[in-house]
Amino acid sequence: MSQDYGIKTTLFQTGRDLDDEFLTGNSIMVATYAALFNARTKFGCISQRAEYVPLEGIILDDAHTAFSNIRESFTLSVQREGENATLYFELCNLFREDFDKINRIGTFDDILANKDTMIVTIQPCPLNH
């Protein structure tokens, strides 16, 4: 495909360092969603500046089919009962004050009491640079 358009490409390879041609901007990297969206991505995080690879752009092919994969990569699941019950309630209590601040403590308590089965999406605050 890259030969058809004259665009140099590099394939992402699990277990290998990022290609120098890609890092110097001389080629486009082709990778899976899992390579980019995971907790241990080789592209790093902005908070880890020494390992951070600034991307100029990302083209997502068939993005609508990848939403569940991306969400799963950033979802933490801890079972309410069993060996992780204490951890579950400790994590829940981390958010109690925040729900109270937005006048949603009732919703929070309903979720904990299994009266409401809604999914709560938590978005991080933007980093201050």
N, C-alpha and C positions, 0 to 999 in steps of 0.2 A: 504494500500500500504506500509506503513512504517513497518508493521509487516512482509511483504514478504522479506524485505532486512535487517531488524534489525536496521533501522535508526529511531531514535526518532524525531518526528515532532511536531510542534506547529502551530496552525492555527492563523493567524492574525485576530483580532477581532476589528472592528470599534467601537470607543468609549471607548476602554479599553487600559490600559497601555501595553507596550510590555512585553511579558512573561519573567519571570526571567530565565527559562530554556534556552530560546533563548539568552538572554543578557549575560549569563555566558558561552555560547558556548556549552551547553549540548544538544541542539536540533536545528534542522533546521526549520526555519519558512517558512510556505507556505502562500503566500499572492497574491493578485491580482496586476495587473500593476498599478491600481489606488491607491493602498495603498502605493506603493513605489514612483511613479512618480506623485507628486502633490506639490503644493505650501505649503502645511501644513503637509508634511510627518512626521510621528512620528520618523523617523530615523534621522531627523535633517539635518542641513547643516554644512559643515566644518567651515563656517564663524561664526556659533553659537556653538562654541566648548562645552559649558556646556550641550547642548542638543544633541550633535552629537553622533551617534552610528556607529562606524567604522565597515563596512561590509567586511568580508574576501572574499566573493564571491557571485555572483548572477547568478542563472541559470534561463534563460528565455525560457519558453516553448512556442512554436508557436510565436516566436518574430516577424515574418513577418506580422502576423495579428494584432500586437499591435502597430505598428509604428504610425498609425493615432491617436490612443488614447494618446500615449506619446507626440506626437507633439502638440496635442490639450491642454494637460496639461501645456505646456510651451509657449503657444501662447497668445499674448495680442491683442485683436481686439478693435479698437476704430473707430467709424463711422466718416467719413469725414464731413458729413452734420448733421444738427440737433443740439441737445443740447450739444453734445461733440465736435463740430467743433473747438472751441478754443483749447481744449485739444489735438485734432488731430494734429493741426499745431504746437503747442508747442512741442509735442513729435517728430514730423518730424524735427523740427529745431535743436533738440538735435544731430541729425546725419548729418546735412549739412556739418559741418567742416570735419568730418571723410570721407565723400564721396569726398570732395574736395582734401583731402590728398592723396587719391588713384586715383586721376584723373577720378572720375566717377560722377562729379557734374551734367553733362548732363543727365546721367541715372537717377539720383536722381530727377532732375527737371521734366523729362519725367514721372516718376512715380507719382509725385505730381500733374501734369497736366492731369493725366489719359491718356497719350499718350502711356504708356507702362503698361502692366498688370502683369509684372513679380512679383514673390515673392522674397523678399530679406531676407535671413537668416542671423541673427546677432548672432555671437558667442562671448560669454564673454571672456575677457582676463583671463588667469589662475591666481589664487590667489598666492600671494607670502607668503610663510610660514616662 
